[in-house]
Amino acid sequence: MQSFDLDKTDILKIKQALEGSDENLLILLEEYHASEIAILFESISLEDQKTIIHLLPAELASEIISEMSHEAHPEELLIEIDSEKRQDIIEELDYDDATDIISQMGVEDQHEILSEMDKEHAVNIRNLMTYPEDTAGGLMNTQVIKVNAEMSKKQAIDEIILQSEEIEEFYTIYVVAADDVLQGIVSLKDIIKAKANAKVADLVNADFVYVRVDVDQEEVADLISQYNLTSIPVVDINMRLLGRVTFDDVIDVMQEENTEDMLKISGVSEDEELSGNWIEAVKSRLPWLILNLGTAFLASSVIRYFEPTVTRIVVLAGYMTIIAGMGGNAATQALAVTVRRITLSDLSDQQAYRTVIKELTVGFINGAVNGLIVFLFAFFYDDSPMLGLVIFMAMTGNLVIAGITGAGIPLILKRVGIDPAIASSIIITTFTDVFGFLLLLGLASKLLL
């Protein structure tokens, strides 16, 4: 099947097919991948979603529901489907996907759905729901291929064939001892190539990467990325194998974390859904804007203090916005780079020091270059070399401050246990506004009056 992006024409075509016969709708849907239909579900009604899901086989329907974004609320769709179809779909879902969706439901709906399920499936999902969703336990799938270290080659192959009937895809075979204590990993290739009398214990690779069940999801993502793994085993404190986290789950985590950091830097709460209504948006953003208003009053107080200077040199009012704006932009650049570095890895004291020095240097050079441009403008347009010198010094100084605060503030917040993406943008904007005005108006008061 050819893969392509779902555009407005495709959406319109499917919406028109929904008004026709089920047969024609099914024929049309065969042209699309499950992920494309999941995107379509974001723009059609719940009733139309139900119509499509009921028409499709449970295997494909489960793929679509697992591909739906959290903001499309797959749990609401699952609740609305009749119980028999719903049970078939849930049994086709991986345990981790089913857990993610069911955990978003109300307690009564969770109880109803779990009570309809096969006992083994329900127990596995209930166990997974006990782990925080942002940990390895919350991400893992308990379906794994595991063999005992004492098995022969033939016994291992027979066990792999038996277990693989319940698992759609597997990348690694885990070797366990008594009580599922993880001993290492082994590849299917090594088992097949081994001599007939070989034991799994002779083939096991004991040098492997694993995570504890309570490890944060970002650390899981970092490890899978660092070691180029397709999956990583999850164990408890006694090294008992509990499950695995696969690379496709990590891709979702990285997207979520990047979106979360971007929203935080912009002063938007992570609780605000991108597809949410205006009420949710106001509730999410208004507190940050009020806080920002308070810091704006602080910057305004600096201007009020130097009001006699501004009154006598009116042209400074035009340059104030340039100094503050350039400082804010430079600080945001330094902030974005530093938060990204913190996200990728914890910085040592030496690395943190070098990061601040780097941004200070960048700020000085950028400030001097931009200050020189504004100096030339003031020199020729305003016919005032001294005004140009004041602006040059203020621009250079404020971009140095922008570099230091843009890199230093998130590092300090990280050290004291505060998420560096949450409050950094408001703090650095205050610094660049206040010090930008102080430098420009203070220097002007001393050198131009």
TORKOL-4160 file (C-alpha; in steps of 0.2 Angstrom, whole numbers, padded with zeros to 4 digits, m for minus):
449
<pt num="1" X="0000" Y="0000" Z="0000"/>
<pt num="2" X="0007" Y="0017" Z="m0005"/>
<pt num="3" X="0009" Y="0029" Z="0010"/>
<pt num="4" X="0005" Y="0047" Z="0009"/>
<pt num="5" X="m0001" Y="0061" Z="0020"/>
<pt num="6" X="m0019" Y="0063" Z="0023"/>
<pt num="7" X="m0025" Y="0080" Z="0016"/>
<pt num="8" X="m0041" Y="0090" Z="0015"/>
<pt num="9" X="m0047" Y="0081" Z="m0001"/>
<pt num="10" X="m0045" Y="0064" Z="0007"/>
<pt num="11" X="m0054" Y="0069" Z="0023"/>
<pt num="12" X="m0068" Y="0076" Z="0012"/>
<pt num="13" X="m0069" Y="0060" Z="0002"/>
<pt num="14" X="m0070" Y="0049" Z="0018"/>
<pt num="15" X="m0084" Y="0061" Z="0025"/>
<pt num="16" X="m0094" Y="0059" Z="0009"/>
<pt num="17" X="m0092" Y="0040" Z="0009"/>
<pt num="18" X="m0098" Y="0040" Z="0027"/>
<pt num="19" X="m0115" Y="0046" Z="0020"/>
<pt num="20" X="m0116" Y="0032" Z="0008"/>
<pt num="21" X="m0115" Y="0013" Z="0009"/>
<pt num="22" X="m0104" Y="0003" Z="0021"/>
<pt num="23" X="m0097" Y="m0007" Z="0006"/>
<pt num="24" X="m0091" Y="0009" Z="m0003"/>
<pt num="25" X="m0084" Y="0016" Z="0014"/>
<pt num="26" X="m0074" Y="0000" Z="0017"/>
<pt num="27" X="m0067" Y="0000" Z="0000"/>
<pt num="28" X="m0061" Y="0018" Z="0002"/>
<pt num="29" X="m0054" Y="0014" Z="0019"/>
<pt num="30" X="m0043" Y="0000" Z="0012"/>
<pt num="31" X="m0033" Y="0014" Z="0004"/>
<pt num="32" X="m0027" Y="0021" Z="0020"/>
<pt num="33" X="m0015" Y="0016" Z="0034"/>
<pt num="34" X="m0021" Y="0014" Z="0052"/>
<pt num="35" X="m0011" Y="0030" Z="0057"/>
<pt num="36" X="m0019" Y="0040" Z="0043"/>
<pt num="37" X="m0037" Y="0035" Z="0049"/>
<pt num="38" X="m0032" Y="0039" Z="0067"/>
<pt num="39" X="m0028" Y="0057" Z="0060"/>
<pt num="40" X="m0045" Y="0057" Z="0051"/>
<pt num="41" X="m0053" Y="0054" Z="0068"/>
<pt num="42" X="m0047" Y="0070" Z="0075"/>
<pt num="43" X="m0059" Y="0079" Z="0062"/>
<pt num="44" X="m0075" Y="0069" Z="0062"/>
<pt num="45" X="m0088" Y="0066" Z="0075"/>
<pt num="46" X="m0088" Y="0052" Z="0088"/>
<pt num="47" X="m0103" Y="0044" Z="0079"/>
<pt num="48" X="m0093" Y="0043" Z="0063"/>
<pt num="49" X="m0079" Y="0036" Z="0072"/>
<pt num="50" X="m0090" Y="0022" Z="0079"/>
<pt num="51" X="m0097" Y="0019" Z="0062"/>
<pt num="52" X="m0079" Y="0016" Z="0055"/>
<pt num="53" X="m0073" Y="0006" Z="0070"/>
<pt num="54" X="m0088" Y="m0006" Z="0069"/>
<pt num="55" X="m0085" Y="m0009" Z="0051"/>
<pt num="56" X="m0067" Y="m0014" Z="0052"/>
<pt num="57" X="m0060" Y="m0030" Z="0059"/>
<pt num="58" X="m0054" Y="m0029" Z="0077"/>
<pt num="59" X="m0036" Y="m0031" Z="0073"/>
<pt num="60" X="m0036" Y="m0015" Z="0062"/>
<pt num="61" X="m0048" Y="m0006" Z="0073"/>
<pt num="62" X="m0036" Y="m0009" Z="0088"/>
<pt num="63" X="m0021" Y="m0002" Z="0077"/>
<pt num="64" X="m0031" Y="0014" Z="0074"/>
<pt num="65" X="m0036" Y="0017" Z="0092"/>
<pt num="66" X="m0018" Y="0014" Z="0098"/>
<pt num="67" X="m0012" Y="0027" Z="0085"/>
<pt num="68" X="m0024" Y="0040" Z="0091"/>
<pt num="69" X="m0017" Y="0054" Z="0100"/>
<pt num="70" X="m0022" Y="0057" Z="0119"/>
<pt num="71" X="m0030" Y="0073" Z="0114"/>
<pt num="72" X="m0042" Y="0064" Z="0102"/>
<pt num="73" X="m0048" Y="0054" Z="0117"/>
<pt num="74" X="m0048" Y="0036" Z="0111"/>
<pt num="75" X="m0055" Y="0031" Z="0128"/>
<pt num="76" X="m0071" Y="0040" Z="0124"/>
<pt num="77" X="m0072" Y="0030" Z="0108"/>
<pt num="78" X="m0069" Y="0014" Z="0117"/>
<pt num="79" X="m0082" Y="0017" Z="0130"/>
<pt num="80" X="m0095" Y="0021" Z="0116"/>
<pt num="81" X="m0092" Y="0005" Z="0106"/>
<pt num="82" X="m0103" Y="m0010" Z="0111"/>
<pt num="83" X="m0095" Y="m0022" Z="0123"/>
<pt num="84" X="m0092" Y="m0037" Z="0112"/>
<pt num="85" X="m0083" Y="m0027" Z="0099"/>
<pt num="86" X="m0074" Y="m0017" Z="0113"/>
<pt num="87" X="m0068" Y="m0034" Z="0120"/>
<pt num="88" X="m0061" Y="m0040" Z="0104"/>
<pt num="89" X="m0052" Y="m0023" Z="0101"/>
<pt num="90" X="m0044" Y="m0023" Z="0118"/>
<pt num="91" X="m0038" Y="m0041" Z="0117"/>
<pt num="92" X="m0029" Y="m0036" Z="0101"/>
<pt num="93" X="m0020" Y="m0021" Z="0109"/>
<pt num="94" X="m0003" Y="m0022" Z="0117"/>
<pt num="95" X="m0005" Y="m0022" Z="0136"/>
<pt num="96" X="0004" Y="m0005" Z="0137"/>
<pt num="97" X="m0007" Y="0003" Z="0124"/>
<pt num="98" X="m0023" Y="m0004" Z="0132"/>
<pt num="99" X="m0017" Y="0002" Z="0149"/>
<pt num="100" X="m0013" Y="0020" Z="0143"/>
<pt num="101" X="m0031" Y="0021" Z="0136"/>
<pt num="102" X="m0040" Y="0013" Z="0150"/>
<pt num="103" X="m0031" Y="0023" Z="0163"/>
<pt num="104" X="m0039" Y="0039" Z="0155"/>
<pt num="105" X="m0056" Y="0033" Z="0159"/>
<pt num="106" X="m0067" Y="0036" Z="0175"/>
<pt num="107" X="m0066" Y="0023" Z="0189"/>
<pt num="108" X="m0083" Y="0016" Z="0184"/>
<pt num="109" X="m0079" Y="0014" Z="0166"/>
<pt num="110" X="m0062" Y="0006" Z="0170"/>
<pt num="111" X="m0071" Y="m0007" Z="0181"/>
<pt num="112" X="m0084" Y="m0011" Z="0168"/>
<pt num="113" X="m0072" Y="m0014" Z="0154"/>
<pt num="114" X="m0059" Y="m0024" Z="0165"/>
<pt num="115" X="m0073" Y="m0035" Z="0171"/>
<pt num="116" X="m0078" Y="m0039" Z="0153"/>
<pt num="117" X="m0060" Y="m0044" Z="0148"/>
<pt num="118" X="m0051" Y="m0061" Z="0149"/>
<pt num="119" X="m0045" Y="m0063" Z="0167"/>
<pt num="120" X="m0027" Y="m0064" Z="0162"/>
<pt num="121" X="m0028" Y="m0048" Z="0151"/>
<pt num="122" X="m0037" Y="m0039" Z="0165"/>
<pt num="123" X="m0024" Y="m0044" Z="0178"/>
<pt num="124" X="m0010" Y="m0038" Z="0167"/>
<pt num="125" X="m0018" Y="m0021" Z="0164"/>
<pt num="126" X="m0022" Y="m0019" Z="0182"/>
<pt num="127" X="m0004" Y="m0022" Z="0187"/>
<pt num="128" X="0002" Y="m0010" Z="0174"/>
<pt num="129" X="m0010" Y="0004" Z="0180"/>
<pt num="130" X="m0001" Y="0004" Z="0197"/>
<pt num="131" X="0014" Y="0012" Z="0189"/>
<pt num="132" X="0016" Y="0030" Z="0186"/>
<pt num="133" X="0013" Y="0034" Z="0168"/>
<pt num="134" X="0029" Y="0044" Z="0166"/>
<pt num="135" X="0040" Y="0029" Z="0172"/>
<pt num="136" X="0048" Y="0014" Z="0164"/>
<pt num="137" X="0034" Y="0004" Z="0172"/>
<pt num="138" X="0021" Y="0015" Z="0165"/>
<pt num="139" X="0028" Y="0013" Z="0147"/>
<pt num="140" X="0032" Y="m0006" Z="0147"/>
<pt num="141" X="0024" Y="m0020" Z="0139"/>
<pt num="142" X="0023" Y="m0036" Z="0150"/>
<pt num="143" X="0023" Y="m0047" Z="0134"/>
<pt num="144" X="0041" Y="m0053" Z="0132"/>
<pt num="145" X="0050" Y="m0068" Z="0124"/>
<pt num="146" X="0060" Y="m0076" Z="0138"/>
<pt num="147" X="0069" Y="m0093" Z="0139"/>
<pt num="148" X="0078" Y="m0102" Z="0154"/>
<pt num="149" X="0096" Y="m0102" Z="0154"/>
<pt num="150" X="0097" Y="m0121" Z="0157"/>
<pt num="151" X="0087" Y="m0124" Z="0141"/>
<pt num="152" X="0095" Y="m0133" Z="0126"/>
<pt num="153" X="0095" Y="m0125" Z="0109"/>
<pt num="154" X="0079" Y="m0136" Z="0104"/>
<pt num="155" X="0070" Y="m0132" Z="0119"/>
<pt num="156" X="0073" Y="m0113" Z="0117"/>
<pt num="157" X="0068" Y="m0113" Z="0099"/>
<pt num="158" X="0052" Y="m0123" Z="0104"/>
<pt num="159" X="0048" Y="m0110" Z="0118"/>
<pt num="160" X="0051" Y="m0095" Z="0107"/>
<pt num="161" X="0039" Y="m0102" Z="0094"/>
<pt num="162" X="0026" Y="m0105" Z="0107"/>
<pt num="163" X="0028" Y="m0088" Z="0115"/>
<pt num="164" X="0028" Y="m0078" Z="0099"/>
<pt num="165" X="0011" Y="m0084" Z="0095"/>
<pt num="166" X="0005" Y="m0071" Z="0107"/>
<pt num="167" X="0017" Y="m0057" Z="0102"/>
<pt num="168" X="0016" Y="m0047" Z="0086"/>
<pt num="169" X="0034" Y="m0041" Z="0086"/>
<pt num="170" X="0049" Y="m0045" Z="0096"/>
<pt num="171" X="0067" Y="m0039" Z="0095"/>
<pt num="172" X="0076" Y="m0047" Z="0109"/>
<pt num="173" X="0075" Y="m0064" Z="0118"/>
<pt num="174" X="0078" Y="m0062" Z="0137"/>
<pt num="175" X="0087" Y="m0076" Z="0147"/>
<pt num="176" X="0080" Y="m0079" Z="0165"/>
<pt num="177" X="0084" Y="m0090" Z="0179"/>
<pt num="178" X="0072" Y="m0096" Z="0193"/>
<pt num="179" X="0059" Y="m0083" Z="0198"/>
<pt num="180" X="0061" Y="m0074" Z="0181"/>
<pt num="181" X="0078" Y="m0066" Z="0187"/>
<pt num="182" X="0086" Y="m0058" Z="0172"/>
<pt num="183" X="0102" Y="m0066" Z="0167"/>
<pt num="184" X="0105" Y="m0057" Z="0150"/>
<pt num="185" X="0100" Y="m0057" Z="0132"/>
<pt num="186" X="0102" Y="m0068" Z="0117"/>
<pt num="187" X="0098" Y="m0066" Z="0099"/>
<pt num="188" X="0088" Y="m0078" Z="0088"/>
<pt num="189" X="0102" Y="m0078" Z="0076"/>
<pt num="190" X="0114" Y="m0085" Z="0089"/>
<pt num="191" X="0102" Y="m0098" Z="0095"/>
<pt num="192" X="0099" Y="m0104" Z="0077"/>
<pt num="193" X="0118" Y="m0104" Z="0072"/>
<pt num="194" X="0123" Y="m0113" Z="0089"/>
<pt num="195" X="0127" Y="m0132" Z="0089"/>
<pt num="196" X="0113" Y="m0144" Z="0092"/>
<pt num="197" X="0120" Y="m0148" Z="0110"/>
<pt num="198" X="0122" Y="m0130" Z="0115"/>
<pt num="199" X="0113" Y="m0123" Z="0130"/>
<pt num="200" X="0106" Y="m0105" Z="0131"/>
<pt num="201" X="0118" Y="m0102" Z="0146"/>
<pt num="202" X="0133" Y="m0104" Z="0133"/>
<pt num="203" X="0125" Y="m0091" Z="0122"/>
<pt num="204" X="0119" Y="m0077" Z="0134"/>
<pt num="205" X="0126" Y="m0060" Z="0133"/>
<pt num="206" X="0127" Y="m0054" Z="0151"/>
<pt num="207" X="0133" Y="m0037" Z="0147"/>
<pt num="208" X="0117" Y="m0028" Z="0143"/>
<pt num="209" X="0107" Y="m0012" Z="0147"/>
<pt num="210" X="0092" Y="m0013" Z="0158"/>
<pt num="211" X="0081" Y="m0001" Z="0168"/>
<pt num="212" X="0072" Y="m0002" Z="0185"/>
<pt num="213" X="0053" Y="m0001" Z="0185"/>
<pt num="214" X="0053" Y="0016" Z="0193"/>
<pt num="215" X="0065" Y="0025" Z="0182"/>
<pt num="216" X="0059" Y="0041" Z="0173"/>
<pt num="217" X="0053" Y="0039" Z="0155"/>
<pt num="218" X="0066" Y="0052" Z="0149"/>
<pt num="219" X="0080" Y="0042" Z="0156"/>
<pt num="220" X="0073" Y="0027" Z="0147"/>
<pt num="221" X="0072" Y="0036" Z="0131"/>
<pt num="222" X="0090" Y="0042" Z="0133"/>
<pt num="223" X="0097" Y="0025" Z="0136"/>
<pt num="224" X="0088" Y="0018" Z="0121"/>
<pt num="225" X="0094" Y="0032" Z="0110"/>
<pt num="226" X="0112" Y="0031" Z="0117"/>
<pt num="227" X="0114" Y="0012" Z="0115"/>
<pt num="228" X="0104" Y="0011" Z="0099"/>
<pt num="229" X="0092" Y="m0002" Z="0106"/>
<pt num="230" X="0076" Y="m0008" Z="0099"/>
<pt num="231" X="0070" Y="m0012" Z="0116"/>
<pt num="232" X="0076" Y="m0012" Z="0134"/>
<pt num="233" X="0071" Y="m0024" Z="0148"/>
<pt num="234" X="0062" Y="m0017" Z="0164"/>
<pt num="235" X="0066" Y="m0026" Z="0180"/>
<pt num="236" X="0062" Y="m0024" Z="0199"/>
<pt num="237" X="0074" Y="m0021" Z="0213"/>
<pt num="238" X="0078" Y="m0040" Z="0213"/>
<pt num="239" X="0082" Y="m0040" Z="0195"/>
<pt num="240" X="0066" Y="m0050" Z="0191"/>
<pt num="241" X="0060" Y="m0047" Z="0173"/>
<pt num="242" X="0044" Y="m0037" Z="0172"/>
<pt num="243" X="0043" Y="m0031" Z="0154"/>
<pt num="244" X="0051" Y="m0021" Z="0140"/>
<pt num="245" X="0050" Y="m0004" Z="0133"/>
<pt num="246" X="0051" Y="m0003" Z="0114"/>
<pt num="247" X="0059" Y="0011" Z="0103"/>
<pt num="248" X="0041" Y="0016" Z="0096"/>
<pt num="249" X="0036" Y="0020" Z="0114"/>
<pt num="250" X="0051" Y="0030" Z="0116"/>
<pt num="251" X="0048" Y="0040" Z="0100"/>
<pt num="252" X="0031" Y="0045" Z="0108"/>
<pt num="253" X="0039" Y="0050" Z="0124"/>
<pt num="254" X="0052" Y="0061" Z="0115"/>
<pt num="255" X="0038" Y="0070" Z="0106"/>
<pt num="256" X="0028" Y="0072" Z="0122"/>
<pt num="257" X="0044" Y="0079" Z="0131"/>
<pt num="258" X="0049" Y="0091" Z="0117"/>
<pt num="259" X="0031" Y="0098" Z="0116"/>
<pt num="260" X="0030" Y="0099" Z="0135"/>
<pt num="261" X="0047" Y="0109" Z="0136"/>
<pt num="262" X="0041" Y="0120" Z="0121"/>
<pt num="263" X="0025" Y="0124" Z="0130"/>
<pt num="264" X="0033" Y="0128" Z="0146"/>
<pt num="265" X="0046" Y="0139" Z="0139"/>
<pt num="266" X="0032" Y="0149" Z="0131"/>
<pt num="267" X="0023" Y="0151" Z="0147"/>
<pt num="268" X="0009" Y="0138" Z="0143"/>
<pt num="269" X="0005" Y="0124" Z="0156"/>
<pt num="270" X="0008" Y="0106" Z="0150"/>
<pt num="271" X="m0010" Y="0103" Z="0156"/>
<pt num="272" X="m0017" Y="0113" Z="0141"/>
<pt num="273" X="m0022" Y="0102" Z="0127"/>
<pt num="274" X="m0017" Y="0108" Z="0110"/>
<pt num="275" X="m0035" Y="0104" Z="0104"/>
<pt num="276" X="m0043" Y="0111" Z="0120"/>
<pt num="277" X="m0057" Y="0125" Z="0120"/>
<pt num="278" X="m0054" Y="0143" Z="0124"/>
<pt num="279" X="m0059" Y="0141" Z="0143"/>
<pt num="280" X="m0045" Y="0128" Z="0146"/>
<pt num="281" X="m0033" Y="0139" Z="0136"/>
<pt num="282" X="m0038" Y="0154" Z="0147"/>
<pt num="283" X="m0036" Y="0144" Z="0164"/>
<pt num="284" X="m0019" Y="0138" Z="0158"/>
<pt num="285" X="m0011" Y="0154" Z="0152"/>
<pt num="286" X="m0019" Y="0168" Z="0163"/>
<pt num="287" X="m0009" Y="0164" Z="0179"/>
<pt num="288" X="0007" Y="0165" Z="0169"/>
<pt num="289" X="0002" Y="0182" Z="0161"/>
<pt num="290" X="m0003" Y="0189" Z="0177"/>
<pt num="291" X="0015" Y="0184" Z="0184"/>
<pt num="292" X="0022" Y="0192" Z="0168"/>
<pt num="293" X="0012" Y="0208" Z="0171"/>
<pt num="294" X="0020" Y="0209" Z="0188"/>
<pt num="295" X="0038" Y="0208" Z="0181"/>
<pt num="296" X="0033" Y="0221" Z="0168"/>
<pt num="297" X="0029" Y="0233" Z="0182"/>
<pt num="298" X="0046" Y="0231" Z="0188"/>
<pt num="299" X="0054" Y="0236" Z="0171"/>
<pt num="300" X="0041" Y="0250" Z="0171"/>
<pt num="301" X="0048" Y="0256" Z="0187"/>
<pt num="302" X="0065" Y="0258" Z="0180"/>
<pt num="303" X="0058" Y="0269" Z="0166"/>
<pt num="304" X="0049" Y="0280" Z="0179"/>
<pt num="305" X="0064" Y="0282" Z="0189"/>
<pt num="306" X="0073" Y="0289" Z="0174"/>
<pt num="307" X="0058" Y="0299" Z="0168"/>
<pt num="308" X="0068" Y="0316" Z="0168"/>
<pt num="309" X="0081" Y="0308" Z="0156"/>
<pt num="310" X="0068" Y="0302" Z="0144"/>
<pt num="311" X="0059" Y="0318" Z="0145"/>
<pt num="312" X="0074" Y="0328" Z="0140"/>
<pt num="313" X="0081" Y="0315" Z="0127"/>
<pt num="314" X="0065" Y="0309" Z="0119"/>
<pt num="315" X="0074" Y="0299" Z="0106"/>
<pt num="316" X="0079" Y="0286" Z="0119"/>
<pt num="317" X="0061" Y="0280" Z="0120"/>
<pt num="318" X="0063" Y="0273" Z="0102"/>
<pt num="319" X="0079" Y="0264" Z="0107"/>
<pt num="320" X="0073" Y="0257" Z="0123"/>
<pt num="321" X="0061" Y="0245" Z="0113"/>
<pt num="322" X="0076" Y="0239" Z="0103"/>
<pt num="323" X="0088" Y="0236" Z="0118"/>
<pt num="324" X="0074" Y="0226" Z="0127"/>
<pt num="325" X="0068" Y="0216" Z="0112"/>
<pt num="326" X="0086" Y="0211" Z="0107"/>
<pt num="327" X="0090" Y="0206" Z="0124"/>
<pt num="328" X="0074" Y="0196" Z="0126"/>
<pt num="329" X="0077" Y="0187" Z="0109"/>
<pt num="330" X="0096" Y="0183" Z="0114"/>
<pt num="331" X="0091" Y="0176" Z="0131"/>
<pt num="332" X="0077" Y="0165" Z="0123"/>
<pt num="333" X="0090" Y="0158" Z="0111"/>
<pt num="334" X="0102" Y="0154" Z="0126"/>
<pt num="335" X="0088" Y="0147" Z="0136"/>
<pt num="336" X="0082" Y="0135" Z="0122"/>
<pt num="337" X="0099" Y="0128" Z="0119"/>
<pt num="338" X="0103" Y="0126" Z="0138"/>
<pt num="339" X="0086" Y="0118" Z="0142"/>
<pt num="340" X="0089" Y="0106" Z="0127"/>
<pt num="341" X="0106" Y="0102" Z="0134"/>
<pt num="342" X="0099" Y="0098" Z="0151"/>
<pt num="343" X="0085" Y="0088" Z="0144"/>
<pt num="344" X="0098" Y="0077" Z="0134"/>
<pt num="345" X="0110" Y="0074" Z="0149"/>
<pt num="346" X="0113" Y="0080" Z="0167"/>
<pt num="347" X="0127" Y="0093" Z="0166"/>
<pt num="348" X="0142" Y="0092" Z="0177"/>
<pt num="349" X="0148" Y="0107" Z="0186"/>
<pt num="350" X="0162" Y="0109" Z="0174"/>
<pt num="351" X="0150" Y="0107" Z="0159"/>
<pt num="352" X="0138" Y="0120" Z="0167"/>
<pt num="353" X="0152" Y="0132" Z="0169"/>
<pt num="354" X="0157" Y="0130" Z="0151"/>
<pt num="355" X="0139" Y="0133" Z="0145"/>
<pt num="356" X="0138" Y="0149" Z="0154"/>
<pt num="357" X="0155" Y="0155" Z="0148"/>
<pt num="358" X="0150" Y="0150" Z="0130"/>
<pt num="359" X="0134" Y="0160" Z="0131"/>
<pt num="360" X="0142" Y="0175" Z="0139"/>
<pt num="361" X="0155" Y="0175" Z="0125"/>
<pt num="362" X="0141" Y="0173" Z="0111"/>
<pt num="363" X="0131" Y="0187" Z="0120"/>
<pt num="364" X="0147" Y="0199" Z="0120"/>
<pt num="365" X="0151" Y="0196" Z="0101"/>
<pt num="366" X="0132" Y="0197" Z="0096"/>
<pt num="367" X="0130" Y="0212" Z="0107"/>
<pt num="368" X="0145" Y="0221" Z="0100"/>
<pt num="369" X="0140" Y="0218" Z="0082"/>
<pt num="370" X="0122" Y="0223" Z="0084"/>
<pt num="371" X="0128" Y="0238" Z="0095"/>
<pt num="372" X="0139" Y="0244" Z="0081"/>
<pt num="373" X="0125" Y="0243" Z="0068"/>
<pt num="374" X="0114" Y="0254" Z="0080"/>
<pt num="375" X="0129" Y="0265" Z="0084"/>
<pt num="376" X="0131" Y="0269" Z="0065"/>
<pt num="377" X="0112" Y="0272" Z="0063"/>
<pt num="378" X="0112" Y="0284" Z="0078"/>
<pt num="379" X="0128" Y="0293" Z="0071"/>
<pt num="380" X="0121" Y="0296" Z="0054"/>
<pt num="381" X="0102" Y="0297" Z="0057"/>
<pt num="382" X="0102" Y="0306" Z="0074"/>
<pt num="383" X="0119" Y="0315" Z="0071"/>
<pt num="384" X="0125" Y="0310" Z="0088"/>
<pt num="385" X="0140" Y="0300" Z="0091"/>
<pt num="386" X="0138" Y="0300" Z="0110"/>
<pt num="387" X="0121" Y="0293" Z="0108"/>
<pt num="388" X="0127" Y="0280" Z="0097"/>
<pt num="389" X="0141" Y="0276" Z="0110"/>
<pt num="390" X="0128" Y="0274" Z="0124"/>
<pt num="391" X="0117" Y="0263" Z="0114"/>
<pt num="392" X="0132" Y="0252" Z="0109"/>
<pt num="393" X="0137" Y="0250" Z="0127"/>
<pt num="394" X="0119" Y="0246" Z="0132"/>
<pt num="395" X="0116" Y="0234" Z="0118"/>
<pt num="396" X="0133" Y="0225" Z="0122"/>
<pt num="397" X="0130" Y="0224" Z="0140"/>
<pt num="398" X="0112" Y="0218" Z="0139"/>
<pt num="399" X="0116" Y="0204" Z="0127"/>
<pt num="400" X="0130" Y="0198" Z="0139"/>
<pt num="401" X="0117" Y="0198" Z="0153"/>
<pt num="402" X="0105" Y="0189" Z="0141"/>
<pt num="403" X="0118" Y="0175" Z="0138"/>
<pt num="404" X="0122" Y="0174" Z="0156"/>
<pt num="405" X="0104" Y="0173" Z="0162"/>
<pt num="406" X="0098" Y="0162" Z="0148"/>
<pt num="407" X="0111" Y="0149" Z="0152"/>
<pt num="408" X="0112" Y="0152" Z="0171"/>
<pt num="409" X="0094" Y="0153" Z="0176"/>
<pt num="410" X="0089" Y="0136" Z="0170"/>
<pt num="411" X="0105" Y="0128" Z="0177"/>
<pt num="412" X="0101" Y="0136" Z="0194"/>
<pt num="413" X="0083" Y="0130" Z="0194"/>
<pt num="414" X="0088" Y="0113" Z="0189"/>
<pt num="415" X="0100" Y="0112" Z="0204"/>
<pt num="416" X="0087" Y="0117" Z="0216"/>
<pt num="417" X="0075" Y="0104" Z="0210"/>
<pt num="418" X="0063" Y="0116" Z="0199"/>
<pt num="419" X="0059" Y="0111" Z="0181"/>
<pt num="420" X="0070" Y="0124" Z="0171"/>
<pt num="421" X="0058" Y="0126" Z="0157"/>
<pt num="422" X="0044" Y="0132" Z="0169"/>
<pt num="423" X="0049" Y="0149" Z="0175"/>
<pt num="424" X="0065" Y="0152" Z="0165"/>
<pt num="425" X="0057" Y="0163" Z="0152"/>
<pt num="426" X="0048" Y="0175" Z="0163"/>
<pt num="427" X="0064" Y="0177" Z="0174"/>
<pt num="428" X="0076" Y="0180" Z="0160"/>
<pt num="429" X="0063" Y="0192" Z="0151"/>
<pt num="430" X="0063" Y="0202" Z="0168"/>
<pt num="431" X="0082" Y="0203" Z="0168"/>
<pt num="432" X="0084" Y="0208" Z="0150"/>
<pt num="433" X="0071" Y="0222" Z="0152"/>
<pt num="434" X="0076" Y="0229" Z="0168"/>
<pt num="435" X="0095" Y="0229" Z="0165"/>
<pt num="436" X="0092" Y="0234" Z="0147"/>
<pt num="437" X="0083" Y="0250" Z="0153"/>
<pt num="438" X="0095" Y="0253" Z="0167"/>
<pt num="439" X="0110" Y="0252" Z="0156"/>
<pt num="440" X="0103" Y="0263" Z="0142"/>
<pt num="441" X="0095" Y="0276" Z="0153"/>
<pt num="442" X="0108" Y="0276" Z="0167"/>
<pt num="443" X="0122" Y="0278" Z="0154"/>
<pt num="444" X="0112" Y="0292" Z="0145"/>
<pt num="445" X="0110" Y="0301" Z="0162"/>
<pt num="446" X="0129" Y="0301" Z="0165"/>
<pt num="447" X="0135" Y="0304" Z="0147"/>
<pt num="448" X="0122" Y="0314" Z="0138"/>
<pt num="449" X="0116" Y="0326" Z="0151"/>
